[in-house]
Amino acid sequence: MSKKLKAAIIGSGNIGTDLMIKILRNGKHIEMGAMVGIDPESDGLARANRMGVATTHEGVDGLVKMPEFADIDIVFDATSAGAHRHNEVFLRGHKENIKIVDLTPAAIGLIVCPW
């Protein structure tokens, strides 16, 4: 059996929180590594914390400072198109080959449609 991919989710709103729960409940090849937000009072960050997921309210700056970042293989960005453009450049500056899945209409990279 191969190791599971370790994921971080940027965006602790409804989309990011829903994805986190799906990964926690059903992830066969992927597991949660971190939930990232910018609002320390975010319901999504509080829920992640209660579910045992490492969290930061300091955005991608906080993510790269977390010890968990060393193990992150893939990042799901559930922020906004403008924020995603910044996040993509910033994260690649810290981990060049990191996989980033854009869940926003930023139009960066390949367009993927799951079946």
Backbone bond lengths (Angstrom), bond angles and torsions (degrees), N, CA, C in turn:
res aa  C-N    CA-C-N  psi(-1)  N-CA   C-N-CA  omega(-1)  CA-C   N-CA-C  phi
1 M - - - 1.445 - - 1.525 109.53 -
2 S 1.324 116.78 134.11 1.457 120.48 178.54 1.527 110.03 -83.04
3 K 1.322 115.24 158.76 1.466 118.92 -178.76 1.520 110.40 -71.87
4 K 1.317 115.50 149.81 1.452 120.98 177.57 1.519 109.86 -73.03
5 L 1.335 116.16 146.62 1.450 120.94 172.69 1.518 108.32 -72.02
6 K 1.308 116.25 139.71 1.464 121.80 178.05 1.528 107.41 -97.16
7 A 1.345 116.37 125.92 1.459 121.44 -174.33 1.520 112.58 -112.61
8 A 1.323 114.14 147.51 1.461 122.15 167.08 1.521 106.61 -118.23
9 I 1.312 116.52 144.42 1.458 121.92 175.43 1.513 107.61 -117.10
10 I 1.334 115.52 126.12 1.459 121.28 175.17 1.523 106.54 -100.49
11 G 1.315 115.59 120.00 1.456 120.71 -178.37 1.515 109.32 115.67
12 S 1.311 116.15 105.07 1.460 120.85 -174.82 1.525 112.76 -100.40
13 G 1.331 115.54 22.46 1.463 120.45 175.17 1.524 110.50 -82.12
14 N 1.319 115.74 -160.50 1.461 120.80 -175.79 1.522 113.72 -60.73
15 I 1.321 117.94 -43.91 1.469 120.95 -177.47 1.525 110.25 -66.23
16 G 1.317 117.07 -49.17 1.463 120.50 -179.58 1.518 112.46 -64.29
17 T 1.327 116.95 -41.38 1.465 120.70 -179.53 1.522 110.98 -67.14
18 D 1.323 117.06 -41.34 1.462 120.88 177.57 1.534 110.52 -60.95
19 L 1.325 117.03 -44.20 1.462 120.51 178.60 1.525 110.82 -63.17
20 M 1.322 117.00 -41.50 1.465 120.29 178.49 1.528 110.95 -58.15
21 I 1.314 116.71 -46.50 1.467 120.87 -179.01 1.526 110.55 -63.45
22 K 1.323 116.98 -40.53 1.471 120.05 178.56 1.524 111.16 -63.62
23 I 1.324 116.93 -41.16 1.469 120.02 178.29 1.527 109.96 -65.57
24 L 1.324 117.16 -45.18 1.462 120.55 -178.89 1.527 111.87 -62.26
25 R 1.317 116.99 -39.57 1.463 120.83 -176.90 1.522 113.84 -83.17
26 N 1.325 116.89 -35.24 1.465 120.02 -168.78 1.520 115.64 -125.66
27 G 1.326 118.33 1.53 1.461 120.77 -174.28 1.522 112.52 -65.61
28 K 1.314 116.63 110.55 1.463 121.01 177.40 1.525 111.04 -92.18
29 H 1.318 116.28 -31.90 1.459 121.18 -176.64 1.528 112.43 -122.20
30 I 1.316 115.61 5.50 1.462 120.71 -175.95 1.524 108.60 -144.40
31 E 1.336 115.62 146.47 1.459 120.16 177.27 1.517 109.26 -138.44
32 M 1.316 115.99 157.96 1.452 120.89 -178.53 1.522 111.02 -76.56
33 G 1.335 114.69 136.97 1.451 121.04 174.94 1.514 111.70 -115.40
34 A 1.360 116.51 -36.19 1.465 119.82 -178.10 1.520 110.72 -164.13
35 M 1.330 114.37 148.71 1.471 122.42 172.43 1.515 106.83 -117.09
36 V 1.329 115.82 130.47 1.459 122.09 -172.80 1.522 109.96 -120.48
37 G 1.307 116.52 132.16 1.455 121.87 175.60 1.514 109.90 -142.21
38 I 1.329 115.02 -173.21 1.467 119.87 178.17 1.525 111.87 -126.02
39 D 1.321 116.89 -6.22 1.458 121.85 -179.81 1.526 109.13 -111.15
40 P 1.336 117.55 111.77 1.469 119.13 -178.42 1.524 113.31 -61.77
41 E 1.325 117.97 -18.37 1.466 122.46 179.48 1.528 112.25 -97.09
42 S 1.313 117.83 9.86 1.464 122.87 -177.87 1.521 111.93 -59.42
43 D 1.323 116.23 132.45 1.467 120.76 174.90 1.522 110.91 -61.35
44 G 1.342 116.87 -37.95 1.461 120.68 -179.69 1.522 112.50 -63.74
45 L 1.320 117.28 -41.82 1.464 120.04 177.87 1.529 110.74 -67.56
46 A 1.324 116.58 -39.23 1.467 119.75 178.03 1.529 110.40 -63.49
47 R 1.315 116.27 -41.67 1.462 119.89 179.39 1.522 110.86 -65.82
48 A 1.332 116.86 -43.47 1.470 120.72 177.64 1.522 110.28 -58.42
49 N 1.308 115.99 -45.17 1.468 121.04 179.30 1.532 111.25 -59.45
50 R 1.332 116.31 -44.73 1.468 120.35 178.66 1.531 111.99 -63.59
51 M 1.358 116.22 -28.39 1.461 120.74 -178.40 1.530 112.25 -90.88
52 G 1.332 116.52 6.39 1.456 120.59 175.37 1.515 115.67 84.74
53 V 1.324 116.84 16.65 1.465 121.35 179.42 1.533 108.44 -94.36
54 A 1.324 116.98 135.00 1.468 121.65 176.17 1.527 108.93 -62.72
55 T 1.325 117.04 139.60 1.467 120.79 -176.81 1.520 111.20 -133.19
56 T 1.328 114.01 157.56 1.459 122.06 168.64 1.521 107.83 -145.39
57 H 1.330 115.77 143.29 1.465 121.08 175.02 1.534 109.82 -105.21
58 E 1.325 116.24 16.36 1.466 121.19 -176.77 1.528 112.28 -105.94
59 G 1.322 117.88 24.58 1.461 121.60 176.93 1.518 112.46 61.34
60 V 1.338 115.66 -156.78 1.469 119.65 -177.84 1.522 111.59 -66.87
61 D 1.334 117.61 -25.84 1.467 119.76 174.80 1.528 109.52 -59.96
62 G 1.316 115.97 -44.20 1.459 120.72 178.59 1.518 112.34 -68.72
63 L 1.340 116.66 -37.00 1.462 120.04 179.76 1.520 111.45 -59.08
64 V 1.313 117.72 -48.72 1.471 119.19 -176.23 1.526 112.27 -68.98
65 K 1.329 117.68 -17.97 1.465 121.43 176.88 1.532 112.30 -84.58
66 M 1.322 117.08 -16.07 1.468 121.08 -177.50 1.527 110.22 -73.11
67 P 1.310 118.63 140.28 1.468 119.51 176.13 1.538 111.82 -60.77
68 E 1.335 117.07 -28.57 1.462 121.88 179.32 1.528 112.72 -63.92
69 F 1.345 117.38 -23.32 1.465 120.54 -177.28 1.525 111.80 -59.82
70 A 1.307 117.91 -31.38 1.469 121.18 -179.44 1.527 111.62 -58.58
71 D 1.336 117.06 -29.14 1.463 121.22 -177.23 1.519 113.71 -98.58
72 I 1.332 118.50 -2.50 1.465 121.21 -177.10 1.532 109.60 -73.15
73 D 1.337 114.93 126.50 1.465 122.23 178.38 1.521 112.22 -100.14
74 I 1.336 115.74 -31.82 1.464 120.82 -173.25 1.521 109.37 -143.25
75 V 1.330 115.58 141.89 1.457 121.87 178.81 1.524 108.05 -122.34
76 F 1.324 115.34 129.23 1.459 121.57 172.94 1.513 106.81 -100.89
77 D 1.336 116.38 121.00 1.456 121.22 -177.70 1.523 109.46 -101.81
78 A 1.328 115.59 107.83 1.465 122.32 -179.87 1.524 109.84 -111.90
79 T 1.326 115.89 44.58 1.468 120.46 -179.58 1.522 109.03 -101.83
80 S 1.303 117.68 -121.40 1.464 122.36 178.59 1.528 108.39 -127.93
81 A 1.325 116.07 165.28 1.456 119.76 -178.43 1.526 111.39 -57.93
82 G 1.323 117.40 -43.50 1.461 120.65 179.66 1.511 112.44 -65.25
83 A 1.325 116.29 -44.08 1.462 120.06 178.83 1.521 110.87 -65.96
84 H 1.326 116.49 -36.53 1.468 118.81 -178.77 1.520 110.97 -62.59
85 R 1.306 117.70 -40.20 1.474 119.77 179.33 1.530 109.91 -57.81
86 H 1.312 117.67 -43.83 1.465 121.74 177.68 1.529 110.83 -66.13
87 N 1.331 116.43 -47.21 1.465 121.36 -176.24 1.520 111.73 -60.47
88 E 1.322 116.38 -40.96 1.466 120.95 -178.35 1.531 110.67 -62.54
89 V 1.306 117.30 -47.90 1.469 121.45 179.86 1.533 110.12 -65.08
90 F 1.322 116.73 -44.80 1.458 121.68 -178.35 1.530 111.65 -62.03
91 L 1.335 116.35 -48.69 1.467 119.56 -178.13 1.522 112.15 -64.99
92 R 1.329 117.66 -40.86 1.466 120.34 178.73 1.530 111.29 -66.19
93 G 1.321 116.97 -25.15 1.459 120.73 175.08 1.524 112.61 -69.82
94 H 1.329 115.86 -19.95 1.469 120.89 179.32 1.522 113.20 -105.09
95 K 1.317 116.45 -24.93 1.469 121.16 179.89 1.530 106.40 -152.09
96 E 1.322 115.50 92.35 1.463 122.50 -169.30 1.528 114.86 -53.50
97 N 1.311 117.83 -41.30 1.463 120.65 -173.73 1.522 114.25 -98.72
98 I 1.313 117.52 16.79 1.461 119.96 179.67 1.525 109.77 -64.43
99 K 1.322 115.69 141.58 1.461 120.38 177.09 1.525 107.52 -88.29
100 I 1.340 115.20 132.21 1.463 120.78 -179.02 1.521 107.88 -126.66
101 V 1.314 115.89 124.92 1.460 121.18 177.24 1.525 107.67 -105.69
102 D 1.308 114.93 117.31 1.451 122.83 -177.45 1.532 108.43 -84.96
103 L 1.305 117.17 113.26 1.455 121.63 177.41 1.530 110.64 -98.22
104 T 1.337 116.18 19.45 1.458 122.85 -178.42 1.519 109.00 -122.89
105 P 1.321 117.80 170.61 1.472 120.28 178.73 1.528 113.51 -86.51
106 A 1.335 118.30 41.36 1.459 120.99 -177.80 1.521 112.94 -77.28
107 A 1.322 118.47 -18.81 1.462 124.05 179.14 1.526 112.59 60.17
108 I 1.330 115.90 40.74 1.465 121.25 174.79 1.519 106.79 -105.04
109 G 1.307 116.76 130.18 1.468 120.11 176.85 1.514 112.63 80.97
110 L 1.336 114.58 -168.92 1.450 121.68 -177.61 1.521 111.31 -73.78
111 I 1.312 116.09 145.61 1.453 121.40 174.25 1.520 106.98 -89.20
112 V 1.319 116.91 128.61 1.458 122.84 -177.22 1.513 108.97 -124.13
113 C 1.311 116.33 134.07 1.459 121.22 176.85 1.517 108.23 -124.41
114 P 1.335 117.57 112.19 1.464 118.86 178.82 1.525 111.00 -69.41
115 W 1.307 115.61 148.80 1.468 119.96 -179.62 1.481 110.22 -81.91
